[in-house]
Every structure is written in structure tokens, then in C-alpha cells.
Amino acid sequence: MCLGVPGKVLEVFERDDLPMGRIEFGGIVKEACLAYTPEVAVGDYVLVHVGFALSRIDEEEAQEIFTYLDEIHAAGLAEELAGDEPDRQGGDEGLAAGGEK
């Protein structure tokens, strides 16, 4: 499963003939390649995965995703505070192809 994170475009520039942008993710600013979204402008929101803006999204959709991420974060903190860590033992998930952990 992939996770695309929404961010707000703060700056658009070129590096080595590639369109790039400085993108803000909840107060953290990172650079991302805009080759797949050359139409974006400062102030737009983009969905970024592994350093590439994959699509332009509207602000309403970005805010909806931020809400979901906040809910996921809050649920994880609630579990941590309650001491309810998921059972990570058992099952074959940790076995390598040769049957070893």
C-alpha cells in the first residue's frame, strides 16, 4: 500500500531541467519533483509520494485528508496511553522464505 501525503506548494523552481517545488507538510517543508504535475503553482495542493507530486488536489480534499491523518494519529496516541499495543507475536508474517525469523 502506498501513502500519498498532501502538501501546499510554497515555491516552484527548476533543478537539472526538472520542475521542483518546496512543499509544506504541516509545518515541515520538503522538496518534491513536480515532473508529473507541471501545471501546479504556488498555493496549490499536491499529493506527494516518495518525493514526487503525483497529482494536484483542491484545498477541500487536502483538508479532508489532514483530518483523517489527525484521527489516525489521535487513535494511535490513545492506544499508546491506554497501553493497548497490538499483538505482534504469532503468525508467519516475520518468517523469511527459508522459514527463519
Number of C-alpha atoms within 10 A of each C-alpha: 3 6 9 17 17 27 29 23 24 17 14 18 12 11 9 6 8 12 18 23 26 19 28 18 15 10 8 8 15 14 17 22 24 25 15 13 17 15 11 19 16 13 13 16 25 28 19 21 16 12 15 19 28 19 18 22 16 11 16 10 12 19 14 12 15 17 12 12 13 12 12 12 11 12 12 14 12 12 12 12 10 9 9 10 10 8 6 8 8 7 7 10 9 12 10 9 7 6 8 8 9
